[in-house]
């Protein structure tokens, strides 16, 4: 018998085994995927999250209008190369720690509702996975 003749039965057995494993995995995950997800906590609808996001956006807008230096800094970032923005922001907040703390406090309600509701940011929202 040639080595090729010995190889064919092994390939056939391997293919059947791989198919059986793949079929088992598909059936197992189909059962998991078909299960209903657990209900969301109260006040965790898309409208609730959007309402909190709108409040945060309004507070942030007011803060930026009342802090023209920060508003100008963020506006100027639009002209910077993306790889430089993170460093520029870090340097600005190192020099202005109170503004950093204020912005973190403004954004906190959105972080809180996202965590409490286990809300995944959608494409286009801050924190969403890149395309």
TIZARO-267680 format. One record per residue (C-alpha): residue number from 1; residue in one letter; x, y negated, z. Coordinates in steps of 0.5 Angstrom, whole numbers. Layout:
REM residues N
+-----+----+-------+-------+-------+
|   i | aa |    px |    py |    pz |
+-----+----+-------+-------+-------+
| NUM |  A |     X |     Y |     Z |
...
+-----+----+-------+-------+-------+
END
This chain:
REM residues 131
+-----+----+-------+-------+-------+
|   i | aa |    px |    py |    pz |
+-----+----+-------+-------+-------+
|   1 |  X |     0 |     0 |     0 |
|   2 |  X |     2 |    -7 |    -2 |
|   3 |  X |     3 |   -12 |     4 |
|   4 |  X |    -3 |   -16 |     0 |
|   5 |  X |    -7 |   -10 |     1 |
|   6 |  X |    -6 |   -10 |     8 |
|   7 |  X |    -7 |   -18 |     9 |
|   8 |  X |   -14 |   -18 |     5 |
|   9 |  X |   -18 |   -14 |    11 |
|  10 |  X |   -15 |   -18 |    16 |
|  11 |  X |   -17 |   -25 |    13 |
|  12 |  X |   -24 |   -22 |    12 |
|  13 |  X |   -24 |   -20 |    19 |
|  14 |  X |   -21 |   -27 |    21 |
|  15 |  X |   -26 |   -30 |    17 |
|  16 |  X |   -32 |   -26 |    20 |
|  17 |  X |   -30 |   -28 |    27 |
|  18 |  X |   -29 |   -35 |    25 |
|  19 |  X |   -36 |   -36 |    23 |
|  20 |  X |   -39 |   -32 |    29 |
|  21 |  X |   -35 |   -37 |    33 |
|  22 |  X |   -37 |   -43 |    29 |
|  23 |  X |   -45 |   -40 |    29 |
|  24 |  X |   -45 |   -40 |    37 |
|  25 |  X |   -42 |   -47 |    38 |
|  26 |  X |   -47 |   -50 |    33 |
|  27 |  X |   -53 |   -46 |    36 |
|  28 |  X |   -50 |   -48 |    43 |
|  29 |  X |   -50 |   -55 |    42 |
|  30 |  X |   -56 |   -55 |    38 |
|  31 |  X |   -59 |   -53 |    45 |
|  32 |  X |   -56 |   -59 |    48 |
|  33 |  X |   -57 |   -64 |    43 |
|  34 |  X |   -65 |   -62 |    43 |
|  35 |  X |   -66 |   -63 |    51 |
|  36 |  X |   -69 |   -70 |    52 |
|  37 |  X |   -64 |   -75 |    55 |
|  38 |  X |   -65 |   -77 |    63 |
|  39 |  X |   -70 |   -83 |    63 |
|  40 |  X |   -66 |   -90 |    64 |
|  41 |  X |   -67 |   -93 |    71 |
|  42 |  X |   -72 |   -99 |    71 |
|  43 |  X |   -71 |  -105 |    68 |
|  44 |  X |   -66 |  -102 |    63 |
|  45 |  X |   -69 |  -103 |    56 |
|  46 |  X |   -66 |  -107 |    50 |
|  47 |  X |   -70 |  -113 |    52 |
|  48 |  X |   -68 |  -113 |    59 |
|  49 |  X |   -61 |  -113 |    57 |
|  50 |  X |   -62 |  -118 |    52 |
|  51 |  X |   -65 |  -123 |    57 |
|  52 |  X |   -59 |  -122 |    61 |
|  53 |  X |   -54 |  -123 |    55 |
|  54 |  X |   -58 |  -129 |    53 |
|  55 |  X |   -58 |  -132 |    60 |
|  56 |  X |   -50 |  -131 |    60 |
|  57 |  X |   -49 |  -134 |    53 |
|  58 |  X |   -53 |  -140 |    56 |
|  59 |  X |   -49 |  -141 |    62 |
|  60 |  X |   -43 |  -140 |    58 |
|  61 |  X |   -45 |  -145 |    53 |
|  62 |  X |   -46 |  -150 |    59 |
|  63 |  X |   -39 |  -148 |    62 |
|  64 |  X |   -36 |  -150 |    55 |
|  65 |  X |   -39 |  -156 |    54 |
|  66 |  X |   -37 |  -159 |    61 |
|  67 |  X |   -30 |  -156 |    60 |
|  68 |  X |   -28 |  -159 |    54 |
|  69 |  X |   -21 |  -157 |    55 |
|  70 |  X |   -23 |  -150 |    55 |
|  71 |  X |   -28 |  -151 |    49 |
|  72 |  X |   -22 |  -154 |    45 |
|  73 |  X |   -18 |  -148 |    47 |
|  74 |  X |   -23 |  -143 |    45 |
|  75 |  X |   -24 |  -147 |    39 |
|  76 |  X |   -17 |  -147 |    37 |
|  77 |  X |   -16 |  -139 |    37 |
|  78 |  X |   -20 |  -139 |    31 |
|  79 |  X |   -14 |  -141 |    27 |
|  80 |  X |    -9 |  -136 |    31 |
|  81 |  X |    -7 |  -129 |    28 |
|  82 |  X |   -11 |  -124 |    32 |
|  83 |  X |    -4 |  -121 |    34 |
|  84 |  X |    -3 |  -127 |    38 |
|  85 |  X |    -9 |  -129 |    41 |
|  86 |  X |    -9 |  -124 |    47 |
|  87 |  X |    -2 |  -127 |    49 |
|  88 |  X |    -5 |  -134 |    48 |
|  89 |  X |   -11 |  -133 |    53 |
|  90 |  X |    -7 |  -130 |    58 |
|  91 |  X |    -2 |  -136 |    58 |
|  92 |  X |    -8 |  -141 |    58 |
|  93 |  X |   -11 |  -137 |    64 |
|  94 |  X |    -5 |  -136 |    68 |
|  95 |  X |    -4 |  -144 |    68 |
|  96 |  X |   -12 |  -144 |    69 |
|  97 |  X |   -14 |  -139 |    74 |
|  98 |  X |   -20 |  -142 |    77 |
|  99 |  X |   -23 |  -143 |    70 |
| 100 |  X |   -22 |  -135 |    69 |
| 101 |  X |   -25 |  -134 |    75 |
| 102 |  X |   -31 |  -138 |    73 |
| 103 |  X |   -32 |  -134 |    66 |
| 104 |  X |   -31 |  -128 |    70 |
| 105 |  X |   -37 |  -130 |    75 |
| 106 |  X |   -41 |  -132 |    69 |
| 107 |  X |   -40 |  -126 |    65 |
| 108 |  X |   -41 |  -121 |    71 |
| 109 |  X |   -49 |  -120 |    70 |
| 110 |  X |   -48 |  -117 |    64 |
| 111 |  X |   -43 |  -113 |    66 |
| 112 |  X |   -47 |  -111 |    72 |
| 113 |  X |   -53 |  -109 |    68 |
| 114 |  X |   -49 |  -105 |    63 |
| 115 |  X |   -46 |  -101 |    68 |
| 116 |  X |   -52 |  -100 |    72 |
| 117 |  X |   -56 |   -98 |    66 |
| 118 |  X |   -50 |   -94 |    63 |
| 119 |  X |   -51 |   -99 |    56 |
| 120 |  X |   -47 |   -98 |    51 |
| 121 |  X |   -45 |  -104 |    47 |
| 122 |  X |   -48 |  -104 |    40 |
| 123 |  X |   -44 |  -105 |    34 |
| 124 |  X |   -42 |  -113 |    33 |
| 125 |  X |   -43 |  -114 |    41 |
| 126 |  X |   -37 |  -115 |    45 |
| 127 |  X |   -34 |  -108 |    48 |
| 128 |  X |   -37 |  -104 |    42 |
| 129 |  X |   -32 |   -99 |    39 |
| 130 |  X |   -29 |  -102 |    33 |
| 131 |  X |   -31 |  -100 |    26 |
+-----+----+-------+-------+-------+
END
